[in-house]
Amino acid sequence: MDHDAHDNKAAEHLRPEFIGRDLYDTEVYFREEGHSEFVYDEELDIFRFPEDGRFAFCKEFADWERLWQRGYLDF
């Protein structure tokens, strides 16, 4: 499956309210349990990739393409 087709298929399954908030809430839970895969930036209230500190997601939106490219999404 090519990358564009994957993006379109993934986007079809995302509810508008899923954009950022559900991912954020899930990662907050994992962080509280000590199992977070991301680095939390408390000052900006965002999560960053542990590999390089780049923005990954916040409550309002996420870098879906980079999350997919780096293997954090499997849909």
PEMO-V564278 format. One record per residue. SS is DSSP state (helix for helix, strand for strand, loop for the rest). PHI is phi in radians with two decimals (* if undefined). NEAR is the number of other ideal C-beta (glycine too) atoms within 12 Angstrom. Layout:
{{SS	PHI	NEAR} {SS	PHI	NEAR}}
This chain:
{{loop	*	11} {loop	-1.32	8} {helix	-1.07	12} {helix	-1.09	12} {helix	-1.11	11} {helix	-1.10	19} {helix	-1.03	20} {helix	-1.16	14} {helix	-1.13	16} {helix	-1.10	22} {helix	-1.13	19} {helix	-1.12	12} {loop	-1.59	15} {loop	-1.60	23} {loop	-1.28	12} {helix	-0.95	12} {helix	-1.28	13} {helix	-1.32	24} {loop	-1.00	19} {loop	1.47	27} {helix	-1.07	20} {helix	-1.14	19} {helix	-1.09	31} {helix	-1.05	27} {helix	-1.07	18} {helix	-1.12	23} {helix	-1.21	32} {helix	-1.05	23} {helix	-1.04	14} {helix	-1.07	17} {helix	-1.09	19} {helix	-1.09	12} {helix	-1.49	11} {loop	1.46	8} {loop	-2.16	12} {loop	-1.23	21} {loop	-1.65	24} {strand	-2.03	32} {strand	-1.71	21} {strand	-1.58	24} {strand	-1.74	19} {loop	-1.10	11} {loop	-1.05	7} {loop	-1.70	16} {loop	1.00	17} {strand	-2.36	27} {strand	-1.87	35} {strand	-2.10	28} {strand	-1.23	26} {loop	-1.21	17} {loop	-1.16	15} {loop	-2.51	12} {loop	1.34	15} {loop	-1.26	20} {strand	-0.98	23} {strand	-1.96	35} {strand	-2.93	37} {loop	-2.46	24} {loop	-1.15	21} {loop	-1.53	19} {loop	-2.81	21} {strand	-2.47	31} {loop	-1.54	25} {helix	-1.01	26} {helix	-1.10	20} {helix	-1.18	21} {helix	-1.03	29} {helix	-1.17	23} {helix	-1.03	18} {loop	-1.58	20} {loop	1.48	11} {loop	-1.47	25} {loop	-2.08	25} {loop	-2.15	10} {loop	-1.95	16}}
